[in-house]
Amino acid sequence: MSLEENKAIVRRFVEAYNKKNLDLFDELFAPDYVDHTLHIRGLESLKQNWARFYKGFPDTHSAVEDIIAEGDKVCLRYTNTGTHTGDYQGLAPTGKQFKTISVEIYRISNGKIVEGWTFLDWFTHLEFSKQQGVVEYKGYPEEGLF
């Protein structure tokens, strides 16, 4: 497949994610998909994971900032937003909004996403966790990180 075709598959996934269309995942992901970051194996496990997330954050939305392809891989940088209005992993709804930034790499084979890796901006993720009342986090250091 061409680089543009591989990028189109990942764009279709983002559209399916934003529409919460788990049925479309069947067309986009291989049955034996592996998410190396979330330790998910198999398409059905992936769909169950996202179904749980959608219950907690039904307005979740990803906005693609960059998409780059090389060989059989597609790299995606995006901003994800949402509001915690449903139960999520034992956390009662807080009504709080979140915004995280992530980079994902997907490997495409025979027109399907077969592997994925996610790299979070841990500071935005920690801020999200703080907003949900899960962790104590004091924010970015004023003097810089290093």
Backbone torsions as a table, in degrees:
resi	resn	phi	psi	omega
1	MET	NA	152.2	-179.9
2	SER	-78.3	164.7	177.4
3	LEU	-60.3	-40.4	180.0
4	GLU	-66.0	-37.5	177.5
5	GLU	-66.0	-40.7	177.6
6	ASN	-63.8	-42.3	177.5
7	LYS	-63.7	-37.1	179.2
8	ALA	-63.7	-36.4	177.6
9	ILE	-62.5	-44.4	-179.6
10	VAL	-68.6	-38.9	176.1
11	ARG	-61.2	-40.2	177.5
12	ARG	-63.2	-36.5	176.4
13	PHE	-62.4	-45.7	179.8
14	VAL	-60.8	-41.1	177.1
15	GLU	-62.3	-44.1	178.7
16	ALA	-63.4	-42.1	177.3
17	TYR	-58.6	-49.3	-177.5
18	ASN	-64.6	-31.7	178.9
19	LYS	-89.6	-1.8	-177.6
20	LYS	57.6	37.6	-177.8
21	ASN	-94.7	81.8	-178.3
22	LEU	-67.0	-24.7	177.8
23	ASP	-64.2	-34.4	179.1
24	LEU	-67.3	-23.5	176.9
25	PHE	-57.3	-31.2	179.5
26	ASP	-60.0	-33.6	179.0
27	GLU	-80.0	-26.0	-169.9
28	LEU	-98.7	-28.6	-175.2
29	PHE	-112.2	143.8	174.0
30	ALA	-69.4	148.3	179.5
31	PRO	-57.4	-29.7	-178.7
32	ASP	-103.2	29.8	178.7
33	TYR	-50.9	142.2	177.6
34	VAL	-125.5	123.6	171.3
35	ASP	-102.0	108.6	-173.7
36	HIS	-73.1	-22.2	-179.4
37	THR	-86.3	-47.1	-178.6
38	LEU	-85.2	-4.2	-179.5
39	HIS	57.6	46.5	177.7
40	ILE	-105.5	132.6	176.7
41	ARG	-123.9	120.9	176.8
42	GLY	100.6	145.1	-179.3
43	LEU	-60.6	-42.7	-178.2
44	GLU	-63.9	-39.0	177.3
45	SER	-65.4	-38.5	177.5
46	LEU	-61.9	-46.3	-179.6
47	LYS	-64.5	-39.2	177.1
48	GLN	-63.1	-40.0	178.6
49	ASN	-60.0	-48.5	-178.2
50	TRP	-70.2	-33.2	176.9
51	ALA	-61.1	-42.1	176.9
52	ARG	-62.6	-43.3	-179.5
53	PHE	-63.8	-43.7	179.8
54	TYR	-60.9	-33.5	178.1
55	LYS	-64.6	-39.0	180.0
56	GLY	-78.9	-32.2	-174.2
57	PHE	-134.7	69.7	-172.0
58	PRO	-65.2	-18.6	179.3
59	ASP	-99.3	14.7	-178.8
60	THR	-54.2	142.5	-178.2
61	HIS	-150.7	135.9	176.5
62	SER	-109.3	132.9	175.6
63	ALA	-114.0	119.7	-178.9
64	VAL	-73.7	127.3	177.2
65	GLU	-97.9	-41.9	-179.9
66	ASP	-146.2	148.1	172.9
67	ILE	-143.5	126.2	-175.0
68	ILE	-132.7	139.6	179.4
69	ALA	-126.3	144.5	175.7
70	GLU	-152.6	126.3	-179.5
71	GLY	59.8	-127.1	-179.6
72	ASP	-98.7	13.5	-177.2
73	LYS	-116.6	147.0	175.7
74	VAL	-125.8	129.4	179.2
75	CYS	-108.7	132.5	-174.2
76	LEU	-128.9	126.8	171.4
77	ARG	-111.5	129.1	-175.4
78	TYR	-147.1	161.9	173.5
79	THR	-110.3	131.1	179.8
80	ASN	-115.3	133.6	179.6
81	THR	-130.8	161.7	177.0
82	GLY	174.7	178.8	-179.4
83	THR	-131.2	133.9	-178.0
84	HIS	-81.6	88.0	-177.2
85	THR	-113.1	0.6	178.2
86	GLY	-134.6	167.3	178.1
87	ASP	-61.6	135.7	178.4
88	TYR	-141.9	114.2	178.3
89	GLN	48.6	44.7	177.0
90	GLY	84.6	-2.7	177.8
91	LEU	-92.2	123.1	176.2
92	ALA	-66.1	151.4	-179.8
93	PRO	-56.2	136.0	178.5
94	THR	-104.7	-17.7	-175.7
95	GLY	75.5	4.8	-177.1
96	LYS	-88.7	145.9	178.3
97	GLN	-89.0	156.5	175.3
98	PHE	-133.9	160.4	173.8
99	LYS	-147.1	121.4	176.8
100	THR	-127.8	156.7	177.2
101	ILE	-119.4	132.6	-178.4
102	SER	-139.4	160.4	170.6
103	VAL	-124.6	132.3	177.8
104	GLU	-125.7	146.0	173.9
105	ILE	-120.4	129.2	177.7
106	TYR	-119.6	140.9	172.7
107	ARG	-104.5	131.5	-177.2
108	ILE	-109.8	135.8	175.1
109	SER	-142.3	129.1	179.5
110	ASN	52.3	40.1	175.8
111	GLY	77.9	11.0	-179.7
112	LYS	-128.4	149.9	173.2
113	ILE	-78.6	121.7	-175.2
114	VAL	-110.7	-23.5	179.4
115	GLU	-146.1	153.3	177.2
116	GLY	-147.7	148.8	175.8
117	TRP	-134.7	136.0	-179.7
118	THR	-119.5	135.8	177.7
119	PHE	-125.5	110.5	-177.9
120	LEU	-88.0	150.1	164.0
121	ASP	-77.7	101.4	-171.4
122	TRP	-62.7	-26.3	177.5
123	PHE	-69.3	-41.2	176.8
124	THR	-69.9	-34.2	177.9
125	HIS	-67.2	-40.9	177.1
126	LEU	-65.2	-38.6	177.0
127	GLU	-62.6	-41.1	176.0
128	PHE	-59.7	-47.2	-179.4
129	SER	-63.6	-37.4	177.1
130	LYS	-64.0	-44.5	-179.8
131	GLN	-60.0	-33.3	-179.3
132	GLN	-83.1	-6.3	179.9
133	GLY	80.5	20.3	-176.8
134	VAL	-87.8	-37.6	-178.4
135	VAL	-135.3	160.2	171.5
136	GLU	-96.1	127.4	-177.0
137	TYR	-146.5	130.8	-173.4
138	LYS	-95.1	2.0	176.0
139	GLY	95.9	-175.7	179.9
140	TYR	-66.0	139.5	174.6
141	PRO	-69.6	136.9	-178.0
142	GLU	-65.2	-30.6	-175.9
143	GLU	-87.7	4.3	-179.9
144	GLY	99.2	173.9	-174.2
145	LEU	-88.9	-30.2	-173.2
146	PHE	-123.1	NA	NA
